[in-house]
Amino acid sequence: MDFRQQKRYGGRPILSGAVPLQQECWVTCPYCGETFALVVDGSAGDQRYYEDCEVCCRPILFHIVIGGDGSVESVTSRREDD
């Protein structure tokens, strides 16, 4: 999976230096198995939060690790009951 995809707004990526501030990552729901896009704000640093699956609406815990340059290094998703 390529976490360094650029999200484009109005045809231009929003950048902080050479790295987009908002990056689109593709994740798979641990409940239903569907894949959907998650927009990550690289300027916020490491993150851990719940977001509902866009397909089955169950809560997914995301743990996002941001590199020193603001790029997404990893995205981990797991079930709420894990």
Residue pairs with C-beta under 8 A, 6 or more apart in sequence:
1 25
1 26
3 23
3 25
3 71
3 72
3 73
3 74
3 75
4 19
4 23
4 71
4 72
5 23
5 24
5 25
6 13
6 20
6 23
6 24
7 13
7 14
7 20
7 22
7 23
7 24
7 39
13 20
14 20
14 21
14 22
15 21
16 42
16 43
16 70
17 69
17 70
18 69
19 42
19 69
19 70
19 71
20 42
21 41
21 42
21 43
21 70
22 39
22 40
22 41
22 42
23 39
23 40
23 42
23 71
23 72
24 37
24 38
24 39
24 40
25 37
25 38
25 39
25 40
25 72
25 75
26 35
26 36
26 37
26 38
27 35
27 36
27 37
27 38
27 60
27 62
27 75
27 77
28 34
28 35
28 77
29 35
29 36
29 53
29 55
29 56
29 58
29 60
29 77
30 60
30 77
30 78
30 79
30 82
31 53
31 56
31 58
31 60
31 79
32 53
32 55
32 56
32 58
34 53
34 54
34 55
34 56
36 53
36 54
36 55
38 51
38 62
38 75
40 47
40 64
40 66
40 72
40 75
41 47
42 66
42 70
42 71
42 72
43 70
44 66
45 66
46 63
46 64
46 65
46 66
47 62
47 63
47 64
47 66
48 61
48 62
48 63
48 64
49 61
49 62
50 59
50 60
50 61
50 62
50 80
51 59
51 60
51 62
52 58
52 59
52 60
53 59
53 60
58 79
58 80
59 80
60 77
60 78
60 79
60 80
61 77
61 78
61 79
61 80
61 82
62 75
62 76
62 77
63 75
63 76
63 77
63 78
64 72
64 74
64 75
64 76
65 72
65 73
65 74
65 75
66 72
66 73
67 73
